[in-house]
Each structure stands twice: as C-alpha cells, then as structure tokens.
Amino acid sequence: MMQINQNFDSGNILVKSIIDNSATLEIRDDTNSEFKQWFYFQVTTEVGVDCTFNIANANSCSYAKGWDGYSAVASYDGVDWFRVATEFDGDQLTIKHTFEYNSIFFAYFAPYSYQRHQQLIFSAQQSPICHHKVIGQTVEGRNMDLLVVGNENRKPIWIIARQHPGESMAEWCAEGLVDSLLDEDRASSQLLLDNYCFYIVPNMNPDGSVNGNLRSNAAGANLNREWSEPSAENSPEVLAVRSLMQETGVEAFLDLHGDEGLPYVFVAGAEGNPSYSEKVAKLETNFSNNLMSINPDFQMEYGYDKDEPGKADLRIATNWVGEEFGCLSYTLEMPFKDNANLPNTITGWSPERSYVLGESLLQALYQTLK
C-alpha cells in the first residue's frame, strides 16, 4: 500500500486520495498567505511499482506557467537529486516514477534543510576570519543568523539569500559563496578581504523554509516587498537586516533568488531608481560581464523587463538598497527548471551548480571591485 508523508522540515502536500498506485494531491497554501507552488513529500511503496502522482491544483498555483517545461526532482537518500518524468496539461501536474527502492522524496527543487542551515552557520564560525551574530528573531522566534567575514572596519558587502523560502537554490548558492570566501587558498577571496568585510544572511526566511512555504514568512508577508516599511509584526526579518545595514553602510549588495518560469541564470538591477547613476550602471555592466566570463551558466540575453527611469518599486530589496546607498545592487535569479543554454537532462539546475555559481560570484566581485 502506498503511503505519503509531508510532516517534516519544509514538507508540503495534501493527500486527496490514493487508489492503487495512483495518488491525487494538492499543494497547500503558504502560511497565512495564498501563495503556493513549493511541494516536498515522501512516498513509500513496493519496489518495481509504477506510480503516478497528480497534483490537481497545479493550474491555480502562483506561477502556473512555470510548470511548462518543468520536471520534478526526486531523491532516494535526500542527498542526490535527479529529475523525474513530469507533465503539465494546463490543469494538473503529473509525476510518474518506477520505484527502485521502497521510499523516495519528491520536491519542487532540492530542499536546503534547517539542519543544514545550522551546520553552515556553526561550521563557518570556526574560521578565524568569521563570526556569527544573531541579529533578531523571526515571527515564530527563530534566529536571524548573520555571518560576518573579515574586518568590520573595512568596506561592507552584503549578501542575502532566500527571502522567498521555496527558492532553496539561493541557500545552496550562498553556501558556495561562504565556503569560497573562507578558503585560505583562494587568492581572490583573500584579496577581497583586504579591502572588504562581508555580511552574509544565508536564509532571510527561516520560518517559511521550515513551514514549506514558497514565498511568504509565517505572518504571510512577501519579504521582498517589505523593504521600504518593514514592521516588527509582519516582517521582523527585513527590519533586523535593514537596521544593521543602516549602521554598517553598503558598498555592494547581492540578493539571491530562484525564478519559477525562466530557464536561465540572470540578474535584475536598480535601473529604475530615482538616484540611478552612470557609476552604478558601469558597476552593473562590469559585474555582469565578469560573471559571464567566469561562469557560462550566467547569461545576459534573457531576464526581466527593465524598470523605466524613476519607476522602481522601492519595496524590493535590490531597489531599496541601491537607492539608500548608491551602490552596486543586484538580484541574482536561478532557475527551478534547467539552464536552457547548458541543459543537464539528469539533474536540471541543481544544488551543485548553485554552489559553483556562489563561488563564481566572489570572483566576479573581485574582478569588479578591485
């Protein structure tokens, strides 16, 4: 008999029915919000069985068009993730798989667990150039973890990730960046630290991550629309980070995300800000060119439409930071699907490629800011 469970860190699925080897499922809403798209569940059945999972409310998810060309990820051990046969008919999303072992995980993207998050924090703090700060509490009382790497008397670079908790590739990317920055054998990292101090928030939304949300925190807030007026009640996560930024200043800023629809790695800048300048435009161009030369997974042909001058939404982190500090301020987006320019049919876009991209971001920053 097939058994389905989602009662674990980041789990999300509702079981509507199970008939033989076929299950009808639904993705539940984010906590106190109507956003939904993230799923993560575990299935147990007999080895060799062909199973079908129909997500019946896929067409009413937040980014239904994102299902086109999408393949779910699966793992037998929670470590190695691979893509499985998936089809979207405009109404429901159907996942099919023949079981090689009794139990398997299915997910929207490879999860980044709260346990791994804590391991990243506690491992990083053991470096002599890194220390850990708790700068506030989330809605549900979890720590807002900050890693400070380098001398705090030097110019500040801020990196944040996973404002949208379902975009787990962002924390995989942050892990790659942290590991590279702490690597004493990486000359570019060490030279960056001669002039800059890094303030890194690997997970802006721990509550949403644990609760299996796509886009919201525990209060139902989309944190990337809270930067102009964060509140202690609805967005204490942003309030804590923004307050410290105003104390330290910001010389450069990267906000790491995932995009449901576009099968590319790309950036979005602050060109719509009222104070946008030639200096910032040059920094953006140089950073993008440097990153593309370092890592071909990044490209500049496809991305979001640019904001008109003076029309930027200052509720968004990249725009608020760019306007407040007049610095290089970029949102980096990675795909939930695959990189269409360099496809991998087995894994699609993956934790490993996200990690390597994080390493590349440091090299691009070095080339841009040296």
C-alpha positions as CSV (number, residue, x, y, z in Angstrom):
1,M,0.0,0.0,0.0
2,M,1.3,3.5,-0.9
3,Q,2.0,5.8,2.0
4,I,2.6,9.6,1.6
5,N,4.0,11.9,4.3
6,Q,4.9,15.6,4.4
7,N,5.2,16.1,8.2
8,F,8.9,17.1,8.3
9,D,11.1,20.2,7.7
10,S,9.9,22.0,4.6
11,G,7.3,19.4,3.8
12,N,4.2,20.5,1.8
13,I,1.5,18.3,0.2
14,L,-2.1,17.5,0.8
15,V,-3.3,13.9,0.0
16,K,-6.8,13.9,-1.5
17,S,-6.9,10.2,-2.5
18,I,-4.8,7.1,-3.1
19,I,-6.2,4.4,-5.4
20,D,-3.8,1.5,-6.0
21,N,-0.6,3.1,-7.4
22,S,-2.0,6.5,-8.2
23,A,-2.4,9.5,-5.9
24,T,-4.3,12.7,-6.2
25,L,-2.5,15.5,-4.4
26,E,-2.7,19.3,-3.8
27,I,-0.1,21.9,-2.8
28,R,-1.2,23.7,0.3
29,D,-1.1,27.5,0.7
30,D,1.8,29.3,2.3
31,T,1.3,30.1,6.0
32,N,-1.3,33.0,6.3
33,S,-1.0,33.6,2.5
34,E,-2.5,32.5,-0.8
35,F,0.9,31.8,-2.4
36,K,1.6,28.2,-3.3
37,Q,3.9,26.3,-5.6
38,W,6.5,24.6,-3.4
39,F,6.0,20.9,-2.7
40,Y,8.1,18.3,-0.9
41,F,6.8,14.9,0.2
42,Q,7.9,11.3,0.9
43,V,6.4,8.2,-0.6
44,T,6.7,4.6,0.4
45,T,5.5,1.6,-1.7
46,E,6.8,-1.6,-3.2
47,V,10.0,-1.8,-5.3
48,G,9.3,-2.0,-9.0
49,V,5.9,-0.4,-8.8
50,D,5.0,2.2,-11.5
51,C,3.4,5.1,-9.6
52,T,1.5,8.3,-10.7
53,F,1.1,11.4,-8.7
54,N,-1.4,14.0,-9.9
55,I,-1.1,17.5,-8.4
56,A,-4.7,18.6,-9.0
57,N,-4.4,22.3,-8.2
58,A,-1.3,23.0,-10.3
59,N,-3.2,25.4,-12.5
60,S,-4.2,27.5,-9.5
61,C,-0.6,27.8,-8.2
62,S,1.1,31.2,-8.0
63,Y,3.1,30.6,-11.2
64,A,1.2,28.1,-13.2
65,K,3.1,29.0,-16.4
66,G,6.2,27.9,-14.5
67,W,5.1,24.2,-14.8
68,D,5.6,24.4,-18.6
69,G,8.9,22.5,-19.4
70,Y,9.3,21.7,-15.7
71,S,10.4,18.4,-14.2
72,A,10.2,17.5,-10.5
73,V,13.2,16.4,-8.6
74,A,13.5,13.2,-6.6
75,S,15.9,11.5,-4.2
76,Y,16.3,8.1,-2.5
77,D,18.7,9.4,0.1
78,G,17.9,13.1,0.5
79,V,21.4,13.9,-0.9
80,D,21.5,13.1,-4.6
81,W,18.6,14.6,-6.5
82,F,17.6,13.8,-10.1
83,R,14.7,14.8,-12.4
84,V,11.7,12.5,-13.0
85,A,9.1,12.3,-15.7
86,T,6.7,15.2,-15.3
87,E,3.9,16.6,-17.5
88,F,1.6,19.6,-17.2
89,D,-1.5,19.5,-19.2
90,G,-2.7,23.0,-18.3
91,D,-4.7,21.7,-15.5
92,Q,-2.8,19.3,-13.3
93,L,0.9,18.4,-12.9
94,T,1.6,14.6,-13.3
95,I,4.7,13.0,-11.9
96,K,5.5,9.4,-12.9
97,H,8.1,7.1,-11.5
98,T,9.1,3.4,-11.1
99,F,10.4,2.7,-7.6
100,E,13.9,1.3,-7.3
101,Y,13.8,1.3,-3.5
102,N,10.8,1.4,-1.1
103,S,11.0,5.1,-0.2
104,I,11.6,8.3,-2.1
105,F,11.4,12.1,-1.8
106,F,9.8,14.3,-4.4
107,A,10.2,18.1,-4.3
108,Y,9.9,21.2,-6.4
109,F,13.6,21.7,-6.0
110,A,16.3,20.1,-3.9
111,P,15.5,21.3,-0.3
112,Y,18.0,23.1,1.9
113,S,17.1,21.9,5.4
114,Y,17.1,24.0,8.5
115,Q,19.6,21.5,10.0
116,R,22.0,22.1,7.1
117,H,21.5,25.8,7.6
118,Q,22.6,25.5,11.2
119,Q,25.5,23.3,10.2
120,L,26.6,26.0,7.7
121,I,26.5,28.7,10.4
122,F,28.3,26.7,13.1
123,S,30.9,25.4,10.7
124,A,31.6,28.9,9.3
125,Q,32.1,30.5,12.7
126,Q,35.1,28.2,13.3
127,S,37.1,30.1,10.7
128,P,39.4,32.6,12.4
129,I,38.1,35.3,10.0
130,C,34.4,34.7,10.6
131,H,32.0,35.2,13.4
132,H,28.3,34.5,13.9
133,K,25.8,37.1,15.1
134,V,22.1,36.7,15.9
135,I,20.6,40.0,14.7
136,G,17.0,39.4,15.6
137,Q,14.1,36.9,15.7
138,T,11.6,35.7,13.1
139,V,7.9,35.8,13.5
140,E,8.0,32.3,15.1
141,G,11.0,33.0,17.2
142,R,13.8,31.5,15.1
143,N,17.2,33.2,15.0
144,M,18.1,35.6,12.2
145,D,21.6,34.4,11.5
146,L,24.4,36.7,10.2
147,L,27.9,35.6,9.2
148,V,30.5,38.4,9.3
149,V,33.6,37.5,7.4
150,G,36.6,39.8,7.6
151,N,37.5,43.0,9.5
152,E,34.4,45.1,10.3
153,N,36.4,48.3,9.8
154,R,36.6,47.6,6.1
155,K,34.1,48.4,3.4
156,P,30.8,46.4,3.7
157,I,29.5,44.0,1.1
158,W,26.1,42.5,1.9
159,I,24.8,39.1,0.6
160,I,21.3,37.9,1.4
161,A,19.5,34.7,0.2
162,R,16.2,33.0,0.3
163,Q,13.8,35.9,1.1
164,H,11.4,33.5,-0.7
165,P,11.8,30.3,1.2
166,G,10.9,27.9,-1.6
167,E,13.8,29.2,-3.6
168,S,16.2,26.8,-1.9
169,M,18.8,27.1,-4.7
170,A,19.6,30.5,-3.2
171,E,20.9,29.0,0.0
172,W,22.9,26.4,-1.9
173,C,24.4,29.3,-3.8
174,A,25.1,31.1,-0.5
175,E,26.9,28.1,0.8
176,G,29.2,28.0,-2.1
177,L,30.0,31.7,-1.7
178,V,30.6,31.3,2.1
179,D,32.9,28.2,1.6
180,S,34.9,30.0,-1.1
181,L,35.2,33.2,1.0
182,L,36.6,31.2,3.9
183,D,39.1,29.2,1.7
184,E,42.5,30.5,2.7
185,D,43.9,29.0,-0.6
186,R,41.7,31.2,-2.8
187,A,43.7,34.3,-3.7
188,S,40.8,36.3,-5.0
189,S,38.8,35.8,-1.7
190,Q,41.8,36.8,0.4
191,L,42.4,39.9,-1.7
192,L,38.8,40.9,-1.4
193,L,39.0,40.6,2.3
194,D,42.0,43.0,2.3
195,N,39.5,45.8,1.5
196,Y,36.0,44.5,2.3
197,C,34.0,42.9,5.1
198,F,31.2,40.5,4.1
199,Y,27.9,40.4,5.9
200,I,26.0,37.3,4.8
201,V,22.5,36.2,5.7
202,P,22.2,32.7,4.2
203,N,18.5,32.4,5.0
204,M,16.3,35.5,5.3
205,N,13.2,33.4,5.9
206,P,13.8,30.5,8.3
207,D,10.1,30.3,9.3
208,G,8.9,30.0,5.7
209,S,11.6,27.4,4.9
210,V,10.6,25.1,7.8
211,N,6.9,25.6,7.1
212,G,7.2,24.5,3.4
213,N,6.3,27.9,2.0
214,L,7.0,29.2,-1.5
215,R,7.2,32.9,-1.0
216,S,5.9,34.0,2.5
217,N,7.1,34.2,6.1
218,A,5.0,33.0,9.0
219,A,2.9,36.2,9.0
220,G,2.1,35.8,5.3
221,A,4.4,38.6,4.2
222,N,6.4,38.6,1.0
223,L,9.7,39.8,2.5
224,N,10.8,41.2,-0.9
225,R,8.0,43.7,-0.8
226,E,8.7,44.9,2.8
227,W,12.0,46.9,2.4
228,S,10.5,50.4,2.3
229,E,8.5,49.9,5.5
230,P,9.3,46.7,7.4
231,S,7.5,46.1,10.7
232,A,8.2,44.1,13.8
233,E,4.9,42.4,13.5
234,N,4.9,41.3,9.8
235,S,8.5,41.4,8.7
236,P,10.9,41.4,11.6
237,E,13.4,39.6,9.4
238,V,13.7,42.5,7.0
239,L,13.6,45.0,9.8
240,A,16.6,43.4,11.5
241,V,18.7,43.2,8.4
242,R,17.8,46.7,7.1
243,S,18.6,48.3,10.5
244,L,22.1,46.8,10.6
245,M,22.7,47.8,7.0
246,Q,22.0,51.4,8.0
247,E,24.6,51.1,10.7
248,T,27.3,49.5,8.5
249,G,26.6,51.1,5.2
250,V,26.7,49.0,1.9
251,E,29.3,49.1,-0.8
252,A,27.8,46.3,-2.8
253,F,24.7,44.1,-2.4
254,L,23.6,40.8,-3.9
255,D,20.2,39.2,-3.2
256,L,20.0,35.5,-4.2
257,H,16.7,34.1,-5.6
258,G,15.2,31.5,-7.9
259,D,12.7,32.1,-10.7
260,E,9.8,29.7,-11.5
261,G,9.5,30.5,-15.2
262,L,12.7,31.4,-16.9
263,P,15.2,28.6,-17.6
264,Y,18.2,30.8,-17.2
265,V,20.6,32.4,-14.7
266,F,20.3,36.2,-14.8
267,V,20.4,39.4,-12.8
268,A,18.0,42.3,-12.2
269,G,19.4,45.7,-11.3
270,A,18.2,49.0,-9.9
271,E,18.0,51.0,-13.2
272,G,14.5,52.3,-12.2
273,N,15.8,54.0,-9.1
274,P,15.5,57.8,-9.0
275,S,19.2,58.1,-8.0
276,Y,20.5,55.6,-10.6
277,S,23.8,56.9,-11.9
278,E,26.4,56.3,-14.6
279,K,28.7,55.0,-11.8
280,V,26.2,52.3,-10.8
281,A,25.4,51.4,-14.4
282,K,29.1,50.9,-15.1
283,L,29.4,48.7,-12.0
284,E,26.4,46.6,-13.1
285,T,27.8,46.2,-16.6
286,N,31.2,45.2,-15.3
287,F,29.9,42.8,-12.8
288,S,27.7,41.1,-15.4
289,N,30.5,40.8,-18.0
290,N,32.9,39.5,-15.4
291,L,30.4,36.9,-14.1
292,M,29.6,35.7,-17.6
293,S,33.3,35.3,-18.5
294,I,33.9,33.3,-15.2
295,N,30.8,31.1,-15.3
296,P,29.0,30.3,-18.6
297,D,25.8,29.3,-16.7
298,F,25.2,33.1,-16.4
299,Q,23.8,35.0,-19.4
300,M,22.5,38.5,-20.2
301,E,20.1,37.9,-23.1
302,Y,17.1,36.7,-21.1
303,G,15.7,38.2,-17.9
304,Y,13.1,40.6,-16.5
305,D,12.0,43.7,-18.3
306,K,13.9,46.7,-17.1
307,D,12.1,49.3,-15.0
308,E,11.6,52.8,-16.5
309,P,13.7,55.5,-15.0
310,G,12.3,56.6,-11.7
311,K,9.7,53.9,-11.6
312,A,11.4,51.3,-9.4
313,D,9.4,49.6,-6.7
314,L,11.4,50.6,-3.5
315,R,9.7,47.8,-1.5
316,I,12.1,45.4,-3.3
317,A,15.4,44.8,-1.6
318,T,17.7,45.5,-4.6
319,N,15.9,48.8,-5.3
320,W,15.8,50.0,-1.7
321,V,19.5,49.2,-1.1
322,G,20.6,50.7,-4.4
323,E,18.6,53.9,-3.6
324,E,19.7,54.1,0.0
325,F,23.4,53.6,-0.5
326,G,24.0,54.4,-4.2
327,C,25.9,51.1,-4.7
328,L,26.0,48.1,-6.9
329,S,22.8,46.3,-6.1
330,Y,21.7,43.2,-7.9
331,T,19.1,40.4,-7.7
332,L,20.5,37.1,-8.9
333,E,18.0,34.6,-10.3
334,M,18.5,30.9,-10.8
335,P,16.0,28.5,-12.5
336,F,13.8,25.9,-10.9
337,K,13.9,24.1,-14.3
338,D,17.3,23.8,-16.1
339,N,19.6,26.2,-17.7
340,A,18.3,26.1,-21.3
341,N,21.7,27.2,-22.6
342,L,23.6,24.3,-20.9
343,P,21.0,21.7,-20.1
344,N,21.6,18.6,-18.0
345,T,18.8,16.1,-18.5
346,I,19.6,14.1,-15.4
347,T,19.7,16.9,-12.8
348,G,18.5,20.0,-14.5
349,W,19.6,23.1,-12.5
350,S,20.9,21.6,-9.3
351,P,22.4,22.3,-5.8
352,E,25.8,21.6,-7.2
353,R,25.5,24.2,-10.0
354,S,24.1,26.7,-7.5
355,Y,27.0,26.1,-5.2
356,V,29.5,26.7,-8.0
357,L,27.7,29.8,-9.0
358,G,28.2,31.1,-5.5
359,E,31.9,30.6,-5.8
360,S,31.8,32.5,-9.2
361,L,30.0,35.4,-7.6
362,L,33.0,36.1,-5.4
363,Q,35.4,36.0,-8.3
364,A,33.1,38.4,-10.2
365,L,33.0,40.8,-7.2
366,Y,36.8,40.7,-7.1
367,Q,37.2,41.5,-10.7
368,T,34.6,44.3,-10.5
369,L,35.7,45.9,-7.2
370,K,39.5,45.5,-7.3
